[in-house]
Amino acid sequence: MDRQRIIKEMAKLVGVEYVISDPTELKVYEADGLTIYKATPELVVLPLTTEEVAAVVRCCARERIPFVPRGAGTGLSGGALALEGGVVIGLNRMQRVLEVDYANQRAVIEPGLINLWLTNQVSPRGYYYAPDPASQSACSLGGNVAENSGGPHCLKYGVTTNHVLGLEVVLASGEVVHLGGYAVDPPGYDLTGAFVGSEGTFGIVTAITVRLLKRPEAVKAMLLVFENIPDASAAVSGIIAAGIVPAAIEMMDRLSIEAVEKGTHAGYPTDAGAILLVELDGPIAEVEALLAPIESVGRAHQMREIRVARDEAERLRLWKGRKAAFAAMGQISPEYYVQDGVIPRTQLLKILTEIEALSQAHGLRVANVFHAGDGNLHPLILYDSRIEGQVRQAEEMGAEIMKACIAVGGSITGEHGVGLEKRDFMPLMYGPADLAAMERLKAVWNPDGLLNPGKIFPTAKTCVEVGSAAAKGIDPRYGIQGF
Ligand SMILES: Cc1cc2nc3c(=O)[nH]c(=O)nc-3n(C[C@H](O)[C@H](O)[C@H](O)COP(=O)(O)OP(=O)(O)OC[C@H]3O[C@@H](n4cnc5c(N)ncnc54)[C@H](O)[C@@H]3O)c2cc1C
């Protein structure tokens, strides 16, 4: 590729100040939230409109340059890394709310809009956008679409795909298409459904039509405190078995509580073995009626204390602790490696016991903070890359956790996507024919493979050594260079 010529052309398309080619500035784009893997792009381009995105893509397609869409870079599977170098197309400047239709409970927004900003904009009128990743104050809605993101309240309300009705997409050719629409169940194939969760390999989202929900009449958050994980795990299943579907059930173990209390002082009891953060919402009468049954399920499982938030300030403090939990790990460890396995809820205790055994065997501490109601685990493996061999050890342990999840009927990802990190595990979940069917679908959208190459599917090289950075051709400390 004639780099200078491409830089000039991109500058003409989006403006010279929105083309990043300086090697130091490009380092900002070398990783996402999973900093164990790094790959530096050759160029970053920051378009403002759909037309600019399409023009940039047409240039990449013509020159056969790989290109990777990127939102806020909070992804946790290496999805936004430019593995084969090329151009990162950053969507951050596309942040407008294009339309809000309160009567029909719809909004049309641009992909770079931060998740929480949408709720902030519509909340004065009593509405909100339901999928709430713990990263919602930083992640973009385009990234949410690409990853089919979940969040604490997705237990009751469903994940991103349940809230996206239509998409404007720039295809790998540069053509602009519209999928789905404003109304439910549009005719033809459900291409919106296929696109959501395609991890930046099917096209670049440039506008999203989402559902808005009306704020519930009442919301009550409560903290259920347990001496140990087995009792807390049993209580999670007990609540659901009692026919109650809270808006959220989140679990944290002792190490997570310690980190959170050091970082944000949410008021969690540091001597507890585990806590459940349970939230009920709905009509006042329903919320009030469900408090007692939840308490009695807790008591049946040796809950030692229940604290119901008395007001909105207290409720927000409880949530602040949970939402800041990943960041709080910095209080107790220089680095962490987060896993995203899913298991049937009834297997919670079994898998948490296995994770504890793996932690002992590898000599690495693990903090658990996760969406317990969905059985969506987030074991945070604490490590220090300055200690020889610890990165490798953390990776190996992560791989064993993934295999343990599969062994109990679970999956390798609940919400963070496959990306680069988990592509080598795909053959553990799918047979060759299953994977081939998926790859054929990808080839329809992305025929030349230029769009976000190296993600989701294992390559011949990566099959050699499951789950290792070395097998991915990446030095976890230094990263690979762009082309
Ligand atoms: C502290 C923390 C907590 C988190 N909690 C949660 C959680 O509770 N639930 C959850 O699901 N995730 C969570 N995440 C992961 C992450 O925030 C989500 O995956 C989020 O959706 C990523 O959005 P992003 O804008 O940062 O995307 P990026 O990281 O920039 O990109 C992610 C993927 O989306 C693709 N992409 C981005 N924009 C577009 C676009 N416009 N068109 C097409 N493809 C695009 C990229 O190519 C890449 O493959 C958490 C992350 C952190 C750091």
The ligand as an ORCA input file, in Angstrom:
! r2SCAN-3c Opt
* xyz 0 1
  C     -15.477     -2.243     32.937
  C     -16.204     -2.924     31.814
  C     -17.446     -3.491     32.053
  C     -18.144     -4.136     31.016
  N     -19.381     -4.645     31.270
  C     -20.076     -5.215     30.265
  C     -21.390     -5.734     30.501
  O     -21.942     -5.667     31.604
  N     -22.029     -6.302     29.457
  C     -21.460     -6.387     28.210
  O     -22.094     -6.917     27.309
  N     -20.222     -5.910     27.970
  C     -19.525     -5.324     28.951
  N     -18.276     -4.827     28.701
  C     -17.681     -4.983     27.348
  C     -17.894     -3.793     26.371
  O     -18.143     -2.590     27.059
  C     -19.033     -4.105     25.383
  O     -18.678     -5.212     24.578
  C     -19.380     -2.914     24.473
  O     -20.500     -3.224     23.701
  C     -18.258     -2.511     23.547
  O     -18.597     -1.268     22.977
  P     -17.470     -0.313     22.382
  O     -18.128      0.873     21.822
  O     -16.435     -0.058     23.394
  O     -16.912     -1.258     21.218
  P     -15.415     -1.541     20.736
  O     -14.631     -2.166     21.834
  O     -14.860     -0.321     20.105
  O     -15.706     -2.625     19.624
  C     -16.271     -3.850     19.944
  C     -16.624     -4.606     18.660
  O     -17.644     -3.914     17.986
  C     -17.259     -3.601     16.654
  N     -17.869     -2.305     16.358
  C     -17.785     -1.175     17.092
  N     -18.527     -0.214     16.536
  C     -19.097     -0.738     15.435
  C     -19.970     -0.249     14.434
  N     -20.433      1.014     14.438
  N     -20.333     -1.082     13.431
  C     -19.908     -2.357     13.399
  N     -19.084     -2.875     14.316
  C     -18.688     -2.076     15.323
  C     -15.745     -3.618     16.682
  O     -15.207     -3.929     15.407
  C     -15.469     -4.715     17.673
  O     -15.526     -5.972     17.043
  C     -17.562     -4.205     29.719
  C     -16.310     -3.615     29.487
  C     -15.635     -2.997     30.516
  C     -14.292     -2.383     30.228
*
